């Protein structure tokens, strides 16, 4: 169980902690979606929160996008914030913790080749202002229940560009909330192999190091239309050589790669969080998909890494616990929550 940010009072025992282990992303609701109005409202409800808790998860990661939460003039979208508060209140009622993840900005996306966030000071100030406004909305939620992830999957050309920016954003949030748990990932899409280049705040136990993991891509994104593997026809295996003459993947490899994040976090005395991982559901590849999920989760447990699978429900992309038609993948749930 990953515990962050114990608060002490007059030398007494800790009174509040942000404790998480097994979670799920609520993708394509307040992020990466064009749905509005009743369709958006019905996509994720308090009943869904209760179901997630009943399945055995202890937290959700909740991606939100700037363009959904704020109008172009910077004013808040009242409908979107009402939905956010409804979800958070339902999570509080069900004792389900939440990582609020600022997923996509108007000036930055992990899928964009041009990201003004890294070159324009006005874009950086707008980023900080997003968090000032989010903090103003969310500051009354207990620090034991809600954490902030400053930004999803940065893609700066230079690691230090991201380091400078995220540390400045961190300082802005710390001015407003000194005990809130803040989740920070490394450059190049929060990859496990860039964590050594991440410069994290020192001396703050209320920081969490995050990485994402989707390797090998031939398996996790097999025939995904938005990737180079969209036309891949090879037979997929796991564990072992995923495709013929390909690299070998197994629990030992996962332990080595995840261990890089653990080593960095250990030096700072902070925990590690895999905020995204998952495998597309593709007909004929059920066995390697379930094998991969089982092994990854076992290694997470062995190394004490909290995690949130991608994802709860996701259109037609096939990562979800729920299919586009609403069918529940019980085997996936069993693997993720055991």
N, C-alpha and C positions, 0 to 999 in steps of 0.2 A: 504494500500500500504506500503510495507516494503522498507525503505530507509536507506542506509548504507553509511558511509564514506563521509559526507559533507566536502568539502574542503573550507577553509576560506582564504582570502587574505587581509592583512592589515585591519582586523576588518570589512570587508565588508560582504555582504550576501554570502551564499554558492554558489559556481559556478559550482560544479559538484557533482552528487550523483549517487550511484548505487541503482536504485529503481526497485524492482521486486515484483510480486504478484503471477502470474499464469504461470507456465511453464510446460515443458515436457522433459523427458529424451530422448536423441538420442542414444538408446542402440544398441549394436551389430553392430557397424560400425567401429570405431577405438578402440573398446573394445570387448572382448569375441567373436571374429569372426576369422575364418580362411580365409575369403575372401581377395583376393588381386587383383591388376590390375583393369581391367575395371569393374569387378563385384563390387568391393569395391567402385570404383568411382561413379557408377550409383546408389548405395544404398541410398545415401543422397546427394542432389544437391542444388544449389542456388534456383531452382524452389520450392523445398520442404521447404526451409527457408521462402520464400514468402508466401507459403500456410499456414504454421504454424502461421505466423503473421496475415494473413487474418482470420484465425479461431478465433483469439482473445487472443492468448497467448502473454506474454510480454518478455519471456526469454526461453532459453533452458539450460538444464544441459547436458554437453557433456563429457561422460566418455571416457577416453583414457587409454590404457595399455602400460606399459613400453616396452613389447616385440613387440608392433606394432610401437612405435615411435623411439625406439633405438635398434641398432644391439648389439650383445653380446659384442663387443669391446667398446661399449659406444657411437659410432658414430650415428648421426641422420639418420633415414630412410627418405630420401628426398621425396619419394612418399607420405608417410604418412603425413609429415609436409606440403607438398603442398596441400593435401586435407584439413588439419586443417585450413590452412590460407584461402583457398577458402571458407570454411564454415564461418569462422569468418568475412571475408570481406562481405559475403552475409548478415550476421547478422547486421553488421554495416550499410549496405545500407538500410536494412529494419527496422532499429532501434529496433532490437531484442537483448536483453542483453544475456550474456553467462556466465555460471559457468563452467569453465574447471576443470574437476574432474579426478585426477589421480586414476584410478579405481583399477587396479591390477598391482602389481610389480612382478618381477621374484622371489622375496623372500617373498612375502606376497599376500595371497588371502583370502577373507572372507570364502571360502569353503574349505580351506586347514587345516589339522590338524598339520602340521609342517610349521612354518613360521620363517626362519632364521633372518628375519628383527629384531626380538625382542631379539636375542641372539648373533648375529655376528656384530661386529663393521664395518666390511667391507661392509656388506649389508646396514647398516645405512648410511654410507658415500655415497654409491651408490644412496640411496634414496634422500639424500640432493643434490647430483650432478644432478639427474633428474630435480630437481626444479631449480637449477642454469641454466641448459640448456633451460628449458622451459621458465624461466624468460627472458633469452637472446633472445628467439624467439618472445615472446609475450609482452614484456615491452612497446612497442610503441602503443599498443591498449589502448584507453582511460580507465582510472580507473572507469569512469562512465558506461562503457559498458561491461567490462570483469573482472570477479573475479576468484580466484583460490581456489579449494578445495584440501587440501594437500594430503588426502588419503581417500579412501572409506572403510567403515565398518571394522575398526581394530578389531582383535581378539586376543589380548594379554592375557596371563594367569592372569596377575595382572593389575588392572587399572592404577597403578602408572607407570608401564613400558611404557604404551602408553602415559601417561601424560608427562613423561620426553622426550620421543622421539618426540612427536608432537610439544612440546614447543621449542625444539632445531631446528626442521625443520622450524618452524615459524620464529625464529631468523635469520636463514640463508636467508629466503626470504625477511625479513624486511631489511637486509643489502643492498639488491638490489632494493627493491621497498617499500618505506616507506608509501605510501598511497593506495596500492592495497588492495582491500577487500579480506580477507582470511577466508575461510569457514572451520570450525573444528567440527568434530563429536566425540561422546564419544565412549569408548571401548565397546566391545561385540556387534558388528555390528550396531553401531550407535543407539542403543536401547533407547527408551524414558525413560526406568527405570534405566539407568546408568548415566544420565546427571549430577546427583548430585556428582558423583565421578570424573567428568571431571574437570581438572585444566586448566583454560583458561588464556591467557595473560590479565593482568589488565591495565586499562587506555588506551586502544586502541579502538576507535570507529569503526575502519575498520576491525572488526572481526565479524563473524556471527556464531552463534551456530546452528548446524545441528543435526537433528534426522531423523530416518526412521520409517515407520509405516506400518505393514502388519497384524494387529490383527483384528479378530481371524484368525489364519492360516488355520483352517478348511474351512473357506470361501474363503480367498484370494488365497490359494494354493490348492484348492480342486482338488484332483486326480493328482496333479503335480508329474511327474515321479521321480523327484529328492528329494522328501520329504517323510516323514512317512505317509502322507495322500494319497499316490498314489492309494491305494486300498479302500479308504473310499467310502462307498455306501450310507451313511445316507442322508436323506433329509435335505437340507440346508435352514435356515431361517435368515432373518435380516429385521428389528431389533428384539431384544429379545434373547431367547436362540437359538444359531446358530444351534446346533444339540441337540437332545433329551438329557435332563439332563446336558446340557452344560452350560458354563458361559453366562451371559446375556451381550449383547453389544448394545449400543445405543448412542445417542448424549451426554448424561450426562456422560457416561463412557469416551468417547473421550475427552470431555472437562477436565475431571479430569486428564487423562493421559497426554494429550498435555500440560496441565497447569504446569506440573513439569518442562518442558523445559522453559516455559515462566517465571516461578519464578526464575530459575537460571540466565537466560539472563537479567532479570530486575535488579538484583543486580549489574550486570556489565554494565548496560546501553547499551546493544547490542541487535540486533534483532534475531529472530528465523526463521529457514528455515527447512521445511520438504523436504529433497532432493529426497526422494523416498516414494511412496505409490501406491497401486493399487490392482486390483482383476483380477484373471484369468477369461477369458470368457469361460464358460462351458455351453453347451446346457442344457436348463432346469433350469438354475440358473440366468437368466437375471434380474429378479425383485430384488432379494437380492443384486446382484452386483451393480445395478444402485442405489438402496436405500443407500447402504454403501457409494458409492462415493459421493452422494448428501449430506449425513449427515456429512461426514468427511470434505468436502469442506465448509459447513456452519459453522462448528466449527472453521476451519482455519480462516474464515472471522471474526467470533466473537472475536477470540483471536489475530487477527492481524498477523497471521503466513503465510509467503510466502511458496510456495510449487512447486514441479515439479513431475508430475505423471510419473509412470513407466507403459507404455512408448509410444513413437511415433509409432514404428513399430518393431515387434520382432518375427522373424522367425515363429516357430510353437508353441511358448509357450503361446500365447493368451492374453498377457497383453495389447497389443497395440491398439491405436486408429485406425491404419490400420491393417487389417487382413493380413495373409501371401499372399493372392491373391490381396491385394491392396484395398479392400473394406473399405470405411470410416464408422466408427461408429459415425454417426451424433448425436445420443442421448448422447453418452459419451462426445463429444465435447461440447454440450449444457450445460451439467452438470458442466463441468470443467471450462467453460469460462463465465458463467452467473454472 
